[in-house]
Amino acid sequence: MPPGEDNTSGPNAGPTAGTGTADVAAAAVANADAATSGATTGKVASDQLLVTALLSNLVLPGVGYLLVGRHFKGALFIAVILGMFSFGYSLGMGCNFTEQAQERHPVMYVIQWFSGAPAAAGYVMRPDTYPDGAFDNPKLFEIAVLFTCITGLLNLLLFIDLSGMPARDALKRRLAARKETDAQAAAQAATDGSKPEEPATA
Amino acid sequence: MIHALLQSMPPFLGEFVLPFLIMGLGISLVTAGMRKDEPVQILLEALRVFVVLVIGFAVFAVALFLLGDPHMFF
């Protein structure tokens, strides 16, 4: 049987063009759903990868994006967040994780710990004695703690963004499938509409 | 080093303009990276967000001067 005759045979081959369009649409949406859900083993593997990416992103900001294959985003986030943290830590002369910072800004002191490994490294490398001039200009010290605090908040934002990435990708695939289906339906309607006109013009 | 550099600048520049420009650049790059996928789109979106942030900072600074107390925050 020629491949072209498959469309004209079978139980779904209706007499109207509308039924065929609905079948094409249903098949496309079903394919998108199948691609979204995937096989069971594949879904478990992707869930494990997502959990690994989320945890590693909490430890080192941006690494989770590298694990899920978003290399440019991961490199960008690593560079920006580590750069901002280094700027704040250097501006505070390493005093961002000292008792002085905890007494002055208790909430921001806690939030900056969400930066992960950079915060742990900053805590380990904190000076034993306060350097000269560290608190001469208190505004600069507040800006320094603000920088490391913003870094922690941005890392939390990345965590939320990464956790919602599978749902967004599935939605994009469904929208792309629907757009393709609409285009196919429009093309089919155009061909069906032109067929009756051919005998009339002839 | 950065502390000494900002300390040597005029207060308006070292305590307000430069830190918040750097902070705005970082925030705009991260938020643009979350919204877009392609590298060029990310950079364009970051530029757009950064321009909006700079305009916001400028309006804030002008408002401080118009209030008559420019040393309220710096």
Interface residues (C-beta under 8 A of the other chain):
Chain A: R70 F72 K73 L76 F77 V80 I81 G83 M84 F87 S90 L91 G92 M93 G133 A134 D136 N137 K139 L140 I143 A144 L146 F147 I150 L154 L157 L158 D161
Chain B: M1 I2 H3 L6 Q7 G14 E15 P19 I22 M23 G26 I27 L29 V30 T31 G33 M34 D37 P39 I42 F74
